[in-house]
C-alpha cells in the first residue's frame, strides 16, 4: 500500500501504460492483503504445513506404524423412553459417497443416530458403522469390539465420513482381512456446541468426560451387541479429537485401554473457544495439571494402556511435544507412532494415516469377546454364586452379632461380679470398724 501511494503520481497520465500501471498496483495491493489474511488463517488452523502441501506435491505412499515397545524410546436431554440410541435424520450422511448402501449382510451399514447421555444430560449426533458380519447368521450371538472415533473441533461427524473416510476405509480393510469386524461410532468432541468442551468435566458446566466415559458406553451396550469387557473398547480421533482420545485413555483406562491420536495435543488449556474448563479456586491449577499428559506420566501412576500417536517432522506444530511424550512413556504403558517426514494439519495427511491406525487399533481389541449363549448360560450360575455369597455374608454378619452379644453379656456379668465383690469388701470393712470401737 505504501509503494502504491509512492508511485501513484507517476501513474497519473492518460495513456494505456499509466492505466495498466494503476490497475497493476491496485491488484498487487489486493493480492497482498488476501495473502496476508490467508497466511493468518493457515497459521491458526494449519491447513497446509509446507509449500509442497499447498501445491499438492504430497507423498501418498502408505505409512507404517513404528512399534515403540513397553518401556518407551524415549444441554438438556429430552425423554429417553425411546432408548439411549435413537434414530436421527440423515445429518448429511445421504451426501457421503462410498458408504455401504447395499445388502447389510454383504456390505455393512452406517446408521445416523443421536446418543442420549443420562448422566451428562447431553444429546450428541453420531454415525454408527456396523460391519457385514454383524448381520450374518454365524455371528448373530457374537459381541463385537468398538472403536469410538472423534472428529476435530469445530468439525463434526460429516468430516469423519466424508473427508477422513472412516467407514469406507474400514470396509476396505475388512475385505482385505486386515481388520477384524468392528463397530465404529463416529462422534464430535463437544457436547455443548459452539463451545469446545475438550472432553473435560467442566465445574458447573458441560460434563464431557462423563459423556464419553460413562454415557456413551452405556448407550451402546443398551442397543448393540458390543463387548462388555474394556478389552473390546478403543478410542481414536484427529486434531482435538485425538487429544480427547489420549485424555480418555489415560484418565479412564478401565473404559478405553487403547487410544490413537492423529496430530493430537498432549495437554488441554483454556482459550476463546473453550472458556474456563477448570473452574476457579485452589483446585483449578491441579485439575489443569491432570489434563497435561506429560505431567501425568511424570507425577502420577502410569496406566496400563496402549497408545498410538502421529506427527510430521516438517509441517506439524506438535512434533516436538510428540517426541517428549514418547520419551516420557514407561511401563506398564506402551506407545507406538507414525512420524512422517513431511505433512500438515490436514485431511490430506490424516487420510494417509487412518488405514494403518485402524489396523493397529483392531489388533488391540478382543474379538469375539463373548457370546450371548455364554452370557445366558452363565446367568443362573452367576445368580447362584451371588446368592451363595449373600448367604455367606449374612451368616458371617449373624455370627459377628452373636459374638458381640456374648461379649456384651460377659462384660455385664463381670461388672456385676466386680460390684458385688466391692460391696462385700465395704461391708466387711464396716463390721471391722464397729468391733474396734
C-alpha positions in Angstrom: 0.0 0.0 0.0 2.9 2.4 0.8 4.5 1.6 -2.5 1.2 2.3 -4.3 0.9 5.7 -2.7 4.6 6.5 -3.6 4.3 5.6 -7.3 0.8 6.8 -7.9 1.8 10.4 -9.1 3.9 8.7 -11.8 0.9 6.7 -13.0 -1.4 9.7 -13.3 -1.1 10.0 -17.1 -3.9 9.3 -19.6 -2.1 6.7 -21.8 -2.7 3.0 -21.7 0.6 2.4 -19.8 -0.3 4.6 -16.8 -3.8 2.9 -16.7 -2.2 -0.6 -16.7 0.2 0.6 -14.0 -2.7 1.8 -11.8 -4.6 -1.4 -12.3 -1.4 -3.4 -11.6 -0.7 -1.5 -8.4 -4.3 -2.0 -7.2 -4.2 -5.7 -8.0 -0.8 -6.1 -6.2 -2.3 -4.3 -3.1 -5.3 -6.6 -3.0 -3.3 -9.8 -3.5 -1.0 -8.8 -0.7 -3.9 -8.2 1.6 -5.6 -11.6 0.7 -2.3 -13.4 1.0 -1.7 -11.9 4.5 -5.2 -13.0 5.6 -4.7 -16.5 4.1 -1.4 -16.8 5.9 -3.1 -15.8 9.2 -5.9 -18.3 8.7 -3.4 -21.1 7.8 -1.3 -20.2 10.8 -4.3 -20.7 13.1 -5.7 -23.8 11.5 -2.7 -25.4 9.9 -4.4 -26.3 6.6 -1.0 -26.5 4.9 2.3 -27.2 6.7 4.6 -26.9 3.7 4.8 -25.4 0.2 4.5 -28.9 -1.2 1.3 -29.4 0.7 -0.1 -26.1 -0.7 0.8 -27.0 -4.3 -0.4 -30.6 -4.0 3.0 -32.2 -4.3 2.4 -34.7 -1.4 3.5 -38.2 -0.8 0.6 -40.6 -0.9 2.5 -43.8 -0.2 1.2 -46.0 2.7 2.7 -45.3 6.1 3.9 -47.8 8.7 3.4 -47.9 12.4 6.6 -47.7 14.4 6.4 -50.0 17.4 7.9 -48.3 20.4 7.9 -51.1 22.9 6.9 -51.4 26.5 9.5 -49.1 28.0 9.2 -46.3 25.5 12.0 -44.9 23.4 12.3 -42.0 25.0 -27.6 -29.4 27.0 -30.7 -30.6 28.2 -31.9 -34.1 27.4 -35.3 -35.0 26.2 -37.1 -38.1 27.3 -35.1 -41.3 26.8 -38.1 -43.5 26.8 -37.3 -44.4 23.1 -33.8 -45.6 24.1 -30.4 -44.2 24.7 -29.6 -44.5 21.0 -32.3 -43.0 18.8 -32.7 -42.9 15.0 -32.0 -39.4 13.6 -32.3 -37.8 10.2 -29.6 -38.2 7.6 -27.4 -35.5 9.2 -25.6 -35.2 5.8 -25.0 -39.0 5.5 -27.0 -39.1 2.3 -24.4 -36.8 0.7 -21.4 -39.0 1.6 -20.1 -41.2 -1.2 -18.6 -44.6 -0.8 -20.5 -45.7 2.3 -22.3 -49.1 2.2 -25.8 -48.9 0.7 -26.4 -52.4 -0.5 -27.4 -55.6 1.5 -26.3 -55.1 5.1 -25.0 -58.7 5.4 -22.7 -58.2 2.5 -21.6 -54.5 2.7 -22.4 -53.5 6.3 -24.4 -50.4 7.2 -24.0 -46.9 8.5 -26.7 -45.6 10.8 -27.4 -42.0 11.6 -28.4 -41.7 15.3 -28.3 -39.5 18.3 -26.8 -40.6 21.6 -28.6 -39.7 24.9 -26.4 -39.1 27.9 -28.3 -39.9 31.1 -25.6 -38.5 33.5 -24.3 -35.6 31.4 -27.7 -34.7 30.2 -26.3 -34.3 26.7 -27.5 -35.3 23.2 -24.8 -35.9 20.7 -25.2 -36.8 17.0 -23.4 -39.9 15.7 -22.8 -42.2 12.8 -22.6 -45.9 13.6 -20.8 -48.2 11.2 -21.9 -51.9 11.6 -19.8 -54.4 9.7 -21.4 -57.0 7.4 -20.7 -59.8 10.0 -23.0 -58.0 12.4 -25.9 -59.0 10.2 -24.7 -62.5 9.3 -26.3 -65.6 10.9 -23.0 -67.2 12.0 -22.2 -64.0 14.0 -25.6 -63.4 15.5 -24.5 -64.3 19.0 -21.2 -62.6 18.9 -20.4 -59.4 20.7 -18.2 -57.0 18.6 -15.3 -54.7 19.6 -16.0 -51.0 19.4 -13.9 -48.1 18.1 -15.1 -44.6 19.2 -13.8 -42.1 16.6 -13.9 -38.4 17.5 -13.6 -35.6 15.0 -11.7 -32.4 15.5 -13.1 -29.0 16.6 -15.1 -27.3 15.2 -15.6 -30.1 12.7 -18.4 -32.7 13.1 -19.3 -36.2 12.2 -19.6 -35.4 8.5 -15.8 -34.8 8.4 -15.3 -38.4 9.7 -17.4 -39.9 7.0 -16.7 -37.6 4.0 -13.2 -36.3 4.5 -11.4 -38.8 6.8 -13.4 -41.6 5.1 -13.6 -43.8 8.2 -16.4 -46.2 7.2 -15.1 -46.5 3.6 -11.6 -47.4 4.9 -12.9 -49.8 7.5 -14.9 -51.6 4.8 -11.8 -51.9 2.5 -9.6 -53.2 5.4 -12.3 -55.8 6.3 -12.5 -57.0 2.7 -8.7 -57.4 2.7 -8.7 -59.3 6.1 -6.5 -56.5 7.6 -9.0 -55.7 10.3 -11.4 -57.7 12.4 -15.2 -57.0 12.3 -15.7 -53.9 14.5 -18.5 -51.5 15.3 -17.3 -47.9 14.7 -19.1 -45.0 16.4 -18.3 -41.5 14.9 -19.0 -38.5 17.2 -17.9 -34.9 17.6 -15.7 -33.8 20.6 -18.0 -31.2 22.0 -21.3 -31.9 23.8 -22.3 -28.2 24.1 -21.6 -26.5 20.7 -20.4 -24.0 19.9 -18.3 -24.3 23.0 -15.2 -26.5 22.7 -15.6 -28.8 25.8 -12.4 -30.8 25.1 -13.7 -33.9 26.8 -13.4 -32.2 30.2 -15.9 -32.3 33.0 -16.3 -28.5 33.5 -17.1 -27.4 37.0 -20.8 -26.3 37.0 -20.7 -26.8 33.2 -20.9 -29.5 30.5 -19.8 -32.9 31.7 -18.0 -34.1 28.5 -15.7 -36.7 30.1 -18.7 -38.2 31.8 -20.5 -38.4 28.5 -17.6 -40.2 26.7 -16.5 -42.4 29.7 -20.0 -43.5 31.0 -23.0 -42.3 29.0 -21.7 -43.3 25.6 -20.6 -46.9 26.6 -23.9 -47.4 28.5 -25.9 -46.3 25.5 -24.0 -48.5 23.0 -24.3 -51.6 25.3 -28.0 -51.0 25.6 -28.5 -51.0 21.8 -25.8 -53.0 20.1 -24.1 -56.4 20.5 -20.8 -54.9 21.8 -18.2 -56.3 24.1 -18.8 -55.8 27.8 -15.1 -56.0 28.8 -12.9 -53.0 28.4 -10.5 -55.1 26.2 -13.1 -54.7 23.4 -13.1 -50.8 23.5 -10.8 -48.3 21.9 -10.9 -44.6 21.1 -9.2 -42.5 18.4 -9.5 -39.1 16.7 -7.8 -36.4 14.8 -6.7 -32.9 16.0 -8.7 -32.1 19.1 -10.4 -35.4 18.8 -7.0 -37.1 19.1 -6.3 -35.0 22.2 -9.6 -36.2 23.5 -8.7 -39.9 22.8 -5.4 -39.7 24.7 -7.1 -37.9 27.6 -9.8 -40.5 27.9 -7.4 -43.5 27.7 -5.0 -42.1 30.4 -7.8 -40.8 32.7 -10.2 -43.7 32.1 -8.1 -46.7 31.4 -10.8 -49.1 32.6 -13.1 -47.8 29.9 -10.7 -47.2 26.9 -7.4 -49.2 27.3 -6.4 -48.3 23.7 -6.2 -44.9 22.1 -4.8 -43.3 18.9 -4.3 -39.6 18.2 -3.8 -38.2 14.7 -2.0 -34.9 15.2 -3.3 -34.5 18.7 -2.0 -32.3 21.6 -0.8 -33.6 24.9 -2.5 -31.1 27.3 -5.7 -29.2 27.5 -5.8 -25.4 28.2 -8.3 -22.6 28.2 -8.8 -20.4 25.1 -11.5 -18.3 23.5 -13.4 -21.4 22.2 -13.2 -23.4 25.5 -13.8 -20.8 28.1 -12.8 -21.7 31.6 -12.6 -25.5 31.7 -11.2 -26.0 35.2 -13.2 -23.6 37.4 -11.5 -21.4 40.0 -10.1 -21.8 43.5 -7.2 -23.8 44.8 -8.2 -27.0 42.8 -8.3 -25.4 39.4 -4.5 -25.5 38.8 -4.3 -29.1 39.9 -7.2 -30.0 37.5 -5.3 -28.3 34.7 -2.1 -30.2 35.6 -4.0 -33.5 35.5 -5.0 -32.8 31.9 -1.4 -32.4 30.9 -0.4 -35.9 29.8 3.4 -35.4 30.1 2.9 -34.1 33.6 0.7 -37.1 34.4 3.4 -39.5 33.2 6.0 -37.8 35.4 3.9 -37.3 38.5 1.0 -39.8 38.7 0.7 -43.6 38.4 1.1 -44.8 34.8 -2.0 -46.6 33.4 -1.8 -49.9 31.6 -2.9 -48.6 28.2 -1.6 -48.8 24.6 -1.5 -45.6 22.6 -0.5 -44.6 19.0 0.4 -41.1 18.1 1.1 -39.4 14.8 3.0 -36.3 13.7 5.3 -35.0 10.9 8.9 -33.7 11.2 8.1 -30.9 8.9 4.7 -29.1 8.8 3.2 -30.1 12.2 3.4 -28.0 15.3 3.1 -30.9 17.7 6.2 -32.8 16.6 8.4 -31.6 19.5 5.7 -32.4 22.1 5.1 -35.8 20.4 8.8 -36.6 20.9 8.6 -35.5 24.6 5.5 -37.6 25.1 7.0 -40.7 23.6 10.1 -40.3 25.7 8.0 -39.9 28.9 6.1 -43.2 28.3 7.1 -46.0 30.7 5.7 -49.4 31.8 3.1 -50.6 32.0 2.0 -48.2 29.3 3.1 -48.9 25.7 3.3 -46.5 22.8 3.6 -46.6 19.0 4.0 -43.8 16.5 3.6 -42.8 12.9 6.1 -40.0 12.1 6.0 -38.7 8.6 9.0 -36.7 7.1 6.5 -34.1 5.8 2.8 -33.4 6.5 0.4 -30.9 7.8 -2.7 -30.5 10.0 -5.0 -31.5 7.2 -7.1 -34.4 5.9 -4.5 -35.0 3.1 -2.2 -36.2 5.9 -4.8 -37.9 8.0 -6.2 -40.0 5.1 -2.7 -41.5 4.7 -2.7 -42.4 8.4 -6.2 -43.6 9.0 -5.8 -47.0 7.4 -2.7 -48.1 9.5 -4.3 -46.5 12.6 -7.5 -48.6 12.2 -5.3 -51.7 11.6 -3.3 -51.0 14.7 -6.4 -50.4 16.8 -8.0 -53.6 15.6 -5.0 -55.5 16.8 -5.5 -54.1 20.3 -9.2 -55.2 20.7 -10.6 -58.6 21.7 -13.0 -60.3 19.3 -15.1 -62.3 19.7 -15.2 -61.4 23.4 -18.1 -63.5 24.4 -21.4 -64.8 23.1 -25.0 -64.3 24.2 -25.2 -68.1 24.7 -22.3 -67.9 27.1 -23.7 -65.0 28.9 -27.3 -66.5 29.1 -26.0 -69.9 30.2 -23.7 -68.4 32.8 -26.5 -66.2 34.2 -28.0 -68.9 36.5 -24.6 -69.8 37.8 -23.8 -66.2 38.4 -27.1 -65.8 40.2 -26.4 -68.8 42.3 -22.9 -67.5 43.1 -24.4 -64.2 44.2 -27.0 -66.0 46.4 -24.3 -68.1 48.0 -22.1 -65.1 48.6 -25.0 -63.2 50.1 -25.9 -66.2 52.3 -22.3 -66.4 53.5 -22.2 -62.7 54.2 -25.5 -63.0 56.2 -24.1 -65.9 58.2 -20.9 -64.1 58.9 -22.8 -61.0 60.0 -25.1 -63.1 62.3 -22.0 -64.7 63.8 -20.4 -61.4 64.4 -23.6 -60.0 66.0 -23.8 -63.1 68.3 -20.2 -62.7 69.2 -20.7 -59.1 70.2 -23.8 -60.0 72.2 -21.8 -62.7 74.1 -19.0 -60.3 74.8 -21.5 -57.7 76.0 -23.2 -60.3 78.3 -19.8 -61.4 79.6 -18.8 -57.8 80.3 -22.1 -57.1 82.2 -21.6 -60.3 84.3 -18.1 -59.3 85.1 -19.3 -55.8 86.0 -21.9 -57.2 88.4 -19.3 -59.5 89.9 -16.9 -56.6 90.5 -19.7 -54.5 92.0 -20.7 -57.4 94.3 -17.1 -58.0 95.4 -16.7 -54.3 96.1 -19.9 -54.3 98.2 -18.8 -57.3 100.2 -15.5 -55.6 100.9 -17.2 -52.5 102.1 -19.5 -54.5 104.3 -16.6 -56.4 105.8 -14.7 -53.2 106.4 -17.7 -51.6 108.1 -18.0 -54.7 110.5 -14.4 -54.5 111.5 -14.7 -50.8 112.3 -17.6 -51.4 114.7 -15.8 -54.2 116.6 -12.8 -52.0 117.2 -14.9 -49.2 118.6 
